[in-house]
Amino acid sequence: MSEYSRDFFLDLDSRDKLASFRDEFCLPEGMIYLDGNSLGAMPLSAKKRVADVVEREWGQDLITSWNKNSWFHLAEKLGDKIARLIGAGLGEVMTCDATGLNLYKLLSMALDMRPDRKVIVMEGSNFPTDNYMAQGLIKQLGRGHQIRFIEKEDIMDAITEDVAVVSLTQVHYKTGHLLDMKAITEKAHEAGALVIWDLCHSAGALPVDLNGCNADFALGCGYKYINGGPGAPAFIFVAMRHQGNATQPLTGWWGHEAPFAFEQDYRPANNIRQMLTGTQPILSLAVLECGIDILCRADMVEIHEKSMNLCDYFIDLVKAYCAGHGFSLATPRRRDERGSQVSFSHEQGFAIMQALIAAKVVGDFRAPDIIRFGFTPLYTRFVDVWDAVMRLKNIMENDLWQKPEYNQLTDVT
Ligand SMILES: *Cc1c(COP(=O)(O)O)cnc(C)c1O
């Protein structure tokens, strides 16, 4: 059936250079967690950090912490650390707000920088919040902008001379398809357009080289592969050459040139601090830093290599052991065309995923028919791939997914 065995994977784990990172995360006994692309696992250091921020910084030092414990500079300090993961420079990245809000800011800035152009190019099947935010923004602006929704095959052709901004997610949330950041950015610049890259499924999962690709703007969230905790602050990247050329629309006091001058009129800070709007969530930032710090100690090239191997083995094993059960691979087979996840489409995807979760293999389901498995090399073992597929095989061979309790819709899938 297959040349693989459980021992084969145990052996890979014994030679894995990243293996020890697993000890830095809280992972429930017996659970195989393949959903780090939705909510990364908790770094154990987060517990101590939260206790310290709550008890000492907030509890004892109170408001003096803004200076004494450098709360005022925490968001940009974390931005500089994230910059190392995405090929950005110092002073080009800020952690703040949610992904959707950061996209809103960047789209608005990009449209202001191309006042004579009215078209935004986006993938129709992108994660909905990106599209919803763009729709909300152009309605708010009321200046006749329109969104040209296309799918990946048509991106290059859609970038014409009337395009103001191309706004794309580098790794597709459902299929894991990876776009060619360099080629698309180049094409957009040739046409006189700007590009915004959503790195939600890239940052911390694969090497990203924003400046190497001459990217204009980017953003991403902190709670997926960066392991920054539920609802962690997102990040935003503005290339140094664009800073000061446009003003983000949410002109709160934290983006002011001199917030503590308390002036009547808004004056934008002409640096990355302008991306801030209001007071930042210090507890959330403190936890986010724990996730970032682990990633900064790991080698992104090694992470990527292990991620590709985990995904390849998973695809091979599903093919070998679950053939004939109706799964079709929705993720590109080629390594250079995918991120760190594997998706299959299956008519009974929802129920199958519920049965898997009950068997302690946690992935997720994306309507209408995609089951999604994220592979996070820092805490996923090779043997987990084997065990997950064996549990899936058991569910399929014994029709366990047909149980009524696995066919009841849940609020969050
Ligand atoms: C996860 C994800 C988001 C999440 O947006 P929030 O504002 O953080 O809720 C947005 N866009 C993409 C492409 C995502 O994958």
PDBQT file of the ligand as one rigid body, heavy atoms in Angstrom, charges set to zero:
ROOT
HETATM    1  C1  LIG A 501      -7.371  35.424   8.889  1.00  0.00    +0.000 C 
HETATM    2  C2  LIG A 501      -7.528  36.413   7.810  1.00  0.00    +0.000 A 
HETATM    3  C3  LIG A 501      -8.084  37.672   8.092  1.00  0.00    +0.000 A 
HETATM    4  C4  LIG A 501      -8.587  37.995   9.459  1.00  0.00    +0.000 C 
HETATM    5  O1  LIG A 501      -9.026  39.293   9.612  1.00  0.00    +0.000 OA
HETATM    6  P1  LIG A 501      -9.252  39.893  11.071  1.00  0.00    +0.000 P 
HETATM    7  O2  LIG A 501      -9.509  41.313  10.809  1.00  0.00    +0.000 OA
HETATM    8  O3  LIG A 501      -7.975  39.625  11.833  1.00  0.00    +0.000 OA
HETATM    9  O4  LIG A 501     -10.388  39.164  11.695  1.00  0.00    +0.000 OA
HETATM   10  C5  LIG A 501      -8.148  38.593   7.049  1.00  0.00    +0.000 A 
HETATM   11  N1  LIG A 501      -7.709  38.298   5.812  1.00  0.00    +0.000 NA
HETATM   12  C6  LIG A 501      -7.181  37.085   5.522  1.00  0.00    +0.000 A 
HETATM   13  C7  LIG A 501      -6.704  36.800   4.138  1.00  0.00    +0.000 C 
HETATM   14  C8  LIG A 501      -7.089  36.113   6.514  1.00  0.00    +0.000 A 
HETATM   15  O5  LIG A 501      -6.587  34.914   6.225  1.00  0.00    +0.000 OA
ENDROOT
TORSDOF 0
